Amino acid sequence: FWPRLRALWSSENMSFAKVPEGITTKDEYDTCLGKLKFQDGLPDEPTVQKVYDNLDRSRAMHAFLDLIPLASMEAMRAGFASIGCDACHKACVFGSLMDSRSLWLTANTDTVYVGAMLDLQRDGPTVIEVPPSAGPGMVNDAYFRYVTDMGKPGPDRGAGGKYLVLPPGHKGEVPGGGYHVSQSPSYTNWVILRGFLQNGSPDAAAKMWKEGLKIYPLSTTSGPPKMEFFDMSGKEMNTIHSNDFGFFLEVNAVIQREHVDLLDPELLGNLSAIGIRKGQPFQPDARMKALLEEGVALGNATARALCFAPRDESTKFYSKDSEWTTPFVGGDHEWLIDKGAGGRNMDARTRFFYLATANTPAMIMKIVGGGSQYILSFRDEKHEYLDGSKCYSLTLPANVPVKDFWSLVLYDAQHRSMLQTPQISPGRNSVRHPDMKFNSDGSITLWFSPTAPNGKESNWLQTTAGKTWFVCLRLYGPLEPWFNHSWRPSEIKEEEADRKRKAPP
């Protein structure tokens, strides 16, 4: 019996499963990391080091792309604190409008901004009293997620009202008294409102904010602190996140300050893997710091490609050959594809927050005669980047379809805020600049160059040799021809006659 059994078990008589080639590992691979080598599936030491470096570098890059909104809001909070706006009743206002001395992502020169930061961990539930006739306003959380609208698009519909923002995990009673109540996912929140010009002047809107806006902790309702306004028109202020190792310091500051449920476990896990974890010091060694710096460089390069050279054709606002693009890809303020069936369009979210701030569904709604609409152009009609040393023109056809007004502002491709030239307000709009000259057919042509073309001074926006730039066209109160594309601006055209004109020193 035993001899026969041993014979059956011998390797000569056993049948082994055939191993498909596709589930095995080759001895060598040529990759972007160089050669990866294995001995019967086991990686050698140089391969191990290469793939771990790549893993840490990749995690750093994805942290950058995923968390631009987080770092951007932290930069906003730090910017406000730097000028003294370190409590909810201390607000930053641009009473004479914003200009290029303030570094804000694609802010405008056309509305009177007022903003404040909320600290719901310190203050608890916080009240925002919005005056009547307020323009669009909103509250965003520490990850630039939408919390509520206020003013004209909000539940008060421009009639004014009281808003109550609750902290995450709030379990106390919610008072009556006609509050519009929202609960934020984070402790830090940004309040931002806009006031419209009247007869081209910001004065009425600035007065409205300074006399009517009130923000205070609910616990101080019987004796709220007096509002303080810091007028930042014409003053320096930086609210833009870092594109170097400082980015991770901004992210770490938020993780340490906020509660652990601010982000989902996948995002938190990626941060933990590169050394950022709540309650623990962020102290990368020399190797990790070098990989983080390389990862943020790759992330920054990717964000810039998504913004300025998008491959997604849905960024096109008009036809495929047009250079006018929309910042709101997908028509969803959460960047969900098919209401979430296709997941989240991460590239579209990265692109938006690398270029802009403020998140609300009102910005993507079709509101004929109300709200506002935006398009951007980074290139001329020949699909070349806009060069500050050259001369360009842009024509808006007659009867721009707006109820209120249109505006056009130039931005610096480096920091994505207003282009800095001797023209400190690098924009033109239809109510502030009535001296602009129209063409005989009712259209208007705008000019962009280092020096004004002869006779075009009133329609000229200054650029700088050696600087790239881009433009945002805004319509306030857009009408149906805007939405159905029966009206559209020209492409930006380089003027041949000015190609050889010597640029100023």
Secondary structure, 3 states (H helix, E strand, C coil): CHHHHHHHHCCCCCCCCCCCHHHCCCCEEEECCEEEEEECCEECHHHHHHHHHHHHHHHHHHHHHHHHHHHHHHHHHHHHHHCCCCCCCEEEECCCCCCCCEECCCCCCCCEEEEEEEEHHHHCCEEEEECCCCCCEEEEECCCCEEEEECCCCCCCCCCEEEEEECCCCCCCCCCCCCEEEECCCCEEEEEEEECCECCECHHHHHHHHHHCEEEEHHHCCCCCCCEEEECCCCCEECCCCCCCHHHHHHHHHHHHCCCCCCCHHHHHHHHHCCCCCCCCCCCCHHHHHHHHHHHHHHHHHHHHHHHCCCCHHHECCCCCCCEECCCCCCCCCCEHHHHCCCECHHHHHHHHHHCCCCCHHHCCCCCCCCEEEEEECECCCCCECECCCCEEEEECCCCCEEEEEEEEEEECCCCCECCCCCCCCEEECCCCCCCCCCCCCCEEEEEECCCCCCCHHHEEECCCCCEEEEEEEEEEECHHHHCCCCCCCCCEECHHHCCCCCCC
